[in-house]
C-alpha cells in the first residue's frame, strides 16, 4: 500500500512539474516580442536564434541619412523610450537611410535585422525607415515587451494607396479622435486619410467670410444622421440646447495635417461642389447669393471650395484654380 501511495505521489508530482514547466515556457514566450505579431504580415520573415533585450530606458538610436529631424523626433516621443546615440557602435538601434544598401530597397520598403547585439534598419527613404519603426513598435507591443526574438524582416507595401475614409459630414468626429486614428493608421502603415468634409448632413470647415456655414449648417437637432433624416433634415443654431455636430477651425486642420505628415500620411479633403451642397443654401442671405447657379453667382460656391482647400497641399485642389 505504501509503495502504491509513493508511486501515486511521484506521478502527481511529475504531472505538476510538467504543467509548471509548460506554463513557464508559455509565459516566457508571451513576454518575448515576435515578428509574427506584425499586421500586416511582412513580405519576408526569417527567424534566427537568440533574443535581443532593449534597456528599460535610454535606448540609444543612431540615424544616418535623414534629411530632417522628423524621424528622430517621432522615435524619441515613442514608447520605445529612446535617446540619441553619438555613433553607430554605441547604438542599440542603428538606422541607415539611403546609401548602397538602401538603393536595393523599394521607396516605402525596409529591411530590419534583430541580432543579440543590435537592431539594424535599412531603407531607401525616411518613409521606409518610419515603417520599420512601426514594425518594431508592433513587435514590442508598443514598448511593453523589452525582449524580442532575433529575426530578419524584408518588407514593402503591396499597394501604393492604403487608405481609410472618415465621413465626418454625416458622423462628426473631434480633432482629438482623428489624431488618435492617425496614430493607429501609422501603426498599420496606412498612408491616406480621406475626410468627407461637406455634404447635406453638415458643413465641417471654417470658411472666412461665411460664418453661418459653421454656426448653423454644421449643426443638427438630432444626435445621429439617421435620426436627423427622420426629422425633415433641418439644421439648427450652434447654441441651441439640442444641437449636435461640429466643425474644424483652420488651426484644427493645420494641426491634423502636420500630425499626419509627420506620420507619412496624406490627408485628402473632399469638398463637393456644386453637387451635394445643400448646406450652402441655408439662410436667406446665402440663397440670395447662391441662386441662380449661373454667371456672376457661381463664384460663391467656387470661393467656398477654394478657401476650404487652402490649407491642404496644392496638388489636391489645383482643379479649383
N, C-alpha and C positions, 0 to 999 in steps of 0.2 A: 504493500500500500504506500509506504514511504517513497519507494522508487517511482511509483506511478505519479505521486504528487510532485516529486522532484522533476520528472520529465515534463509534466504539465506546466510547472513553473518555468522551466527552460524554454518551452515552446512559446509561452506567453511573453517572456522576456525578449526572445528573439523577434517576435512579431512586433512588439512595441518599439524595439530598437530599429527595425526595418522601417516602420512608419515614421519615426523621428528623423531618420536619415533621409528619407524621401522628402519629408516636409522641409528639412533644412536645405536640400538641393533646390527645391522649387522656390523657396524664399530667396535664396541667393540668386537664382535665375531672374526672379521678378525684380530684384534690386539692381540688376545689371542691364543697362540700355542696349538694345539690339537694333541692327539695321532693318530687321524685318518688321519693325513697328512703323515704318515710314509710309505715309499716304500723301500723294500717290506712290505706288511702288516704283523704285528707281529702275532704269533700264538694265543695269548690271549690278549685282552684289556678289562679292567673293568673300566668304567668311575666312578668317585667319585665326591662329592660335593666340591665346592670351587676352588680356584686358588692358585698358588704359584708365587711370584714375585722375579725374580733374580735382584740383585743390578745392576746398570749400569756398575759397575766395581768392581774389587776385590771380585769376587765370591769365597768364601772360600771353598776349596776342601780338604777333608781328605781321604787318601788312606791307606788301611790296607791289608797286604798280598802280595804286589807286590814284585817281585824278582829283579826288576831293576827300573831305573828312566824313562824308555821309555814312559810309560803311562802318568806319571806326566808331562813330557816334552811336550808331544803332547797336553794334555789338556791346559797347560799354554800358548801354542802358538796358541790355537784355538780362534774362535770368541766368546767364552763364557766369555772371559775376567776374568780369574781366578787368584787366589793366594793360596798358600798352607795354610791349617789350622793346628794348633798345636794339636788339639784334635777333636774328633767327635762332642762333644757338641756345638762347635763353628762353625761347618761346614754348609754351605748351601747345599753342595753335599757330601754325605758320600759313599765311595766305599769300599766294602769288597770283597776280593778275597780269595777263599778257605774257611776253617772253616766248621763247621757242616752244616750251611745253603748252602754253596757252593757245598758240596758233592751231594746234591739232584739235581743239575743243570747240563745239558749236557756240554760237553767240550767247545763248542763255544756259549753256551746259556747264558742267563742272566735274572734277574728279576729287574724291575725298579718300584719304588713306589714314586709317587709325592703327597705330602700332603701339606696343607697350611704352615707347619713349615719347611719342608726339603725335599730333594730328596735323596732317598736311592737306591743304586745299589748293587746287589749281583751277583757274578759269581764264577765259579769254576776255571777259568783260566783268564789270562790277556787278551786273545783274546776275551772272552765273555764280560769282562768289557769294552774293547775298542769298541765293537759293541754297548754296552749300551750308551756309549758317542756319537756314531754316531746317535743313535736314538734321543738322547737329542738335538743334533745339528739340526736334521731334524725338531723336534717339535718347536724349537725356530727359525726356518728359518735361520740357520747359525748365530744365536745370535742376529738377528734383533728384535725378539719378546722377551721381558723380562718377560711377564706374561704368564703362561701356566696353562692349565686345570689340575686339580688333577685326577689321574688315577693310575691303577696298570697294568703293562705290564709284560708278561712272554713270552719269545721268544727264539728260537734256529733255526739254519739253517735247511732247509729241505733236502738240497743236500750238500754233502761234497765238491764237486768240483763246484765252482761258478766262471766261468772264462770269459775272454774277449781276443779275438785274434787280434793281430796287424800284418798285412803283410807289414812290413817295407822294405822288399826287393822290392816289386812292388810299394809301395807307402811310400816313406821315410817320417818319422816324426822326428822332432827335439827332443833332450833330454828334453827341456822345455815342449814341448807338452806332452810327455809321463809322466812327473811328474804331470802335471795337470790331466791327465787321471787317474793316481794312486789315487789322491785325490778324484776324482769322484767315482772310484771303491770302495774305502774305505767307502764312504758315503752310498753306496748301499750294503755294506757288501759282495762284491765280493772278492775272495781270490786267484785267479790265473790270471797272466798276461802272455799270450803266445806270444812270439816275434819270428816271422818268419824272421830270420836274413840273410839267404843266399838262393839264387836261381839264375836262369839265369838273372833275372831282375835287380840284383845288389847285391854286397857283402857289408855288413854293419858293419863288425867287424875289428878293428885294430889288425893285427897279426904281432908280432915281427918277423923280418927277411924276410917278404914278403910285402914290401911297395906298390907294384903295385896293390895289391888287393884293396887298398883303394884310390890310386891316379889315377887308370884307370877303374877297374872293378866295382867301386861304382858310376860311372858317365855315364849319357846317353845324347845324343844330342836331347832330346825331354823332354818336361815338364811332360807328363803323360805316364804311362806304355802303354796305348792303342796307343798313337801316336808313341811311340818307336817301337812297334810291326809293324807299317806300314813303318818304315824306316830301314828295314833289321836288326833290333835288334843289332845295332852297339854300342860299347862303345866309350868313349872319355876321354881325359885327364881332370883332375880336373880344370886346369887353362884355358880351352877352353872357349870362350865367350858364347857359347850356352850350356854349361854343366849344367845338372840338376841331383841332387842326394845328396849323403852324406853318412856319416858313423859315428860310435860311437867309440870314443877313449876308452882306458882301464879305464881312470878316469871317463868317462861318464857312463860306465857300472857299475863301483863301486858305483857311486852316485845313479844311478837308483835302484840298488839292496838294498842299505842302506835305501833309501827313502821308497821303497816298504816294506822292512822288518819291519820298524817302524810302518807301517800301516797293518801289518799282511797279506801281500800279497806275494806269491811266484812267482818269475819270471821264466818262463820256456823257455829256449832258444831252437830254432830249427835250427840246422846246418846240412844240408843234405849232406851226403857223403856215397858212391861216386856218387849216382844219383843226378841229377839237379845241377851239379857242373860246369856248363859251364863257370862261372866266373873264375874258376881256370885255364881255358885253354887260358886266354888272355895273349898275349905276347909270343914271340918266346922262351924266357928263361923259361917260365912256361911250354910250350908244351914239350920242351926238357926234363924237369924234370918229367913231369907227364906221358908221354907215353913211352912204353906201360904200362897199368894198371896191371902189374904183377911183381912178385918178388921184387927186391930191389926198384923199382919205386913206389910201392903202399904206402910206409910210408909217402910220401909227403902230400896227402890229409888227411891221418890219423893225421899227425903232425899239419896241419892247424886246424883240428877239435879239437884236444887236446888243442891247445893253445887258440882257441876260447872259449872253455868251461871252461878254467882255472878259471876265476873269479867267476863262478857260483858254487852253493853248490855241493859237491862231489856226492851226491845221484843222481843228474840229468845227470851226464856224466860218471858214473862208467863203462858203457859198452865200453868206448873208452880206458880203461886202458890196 
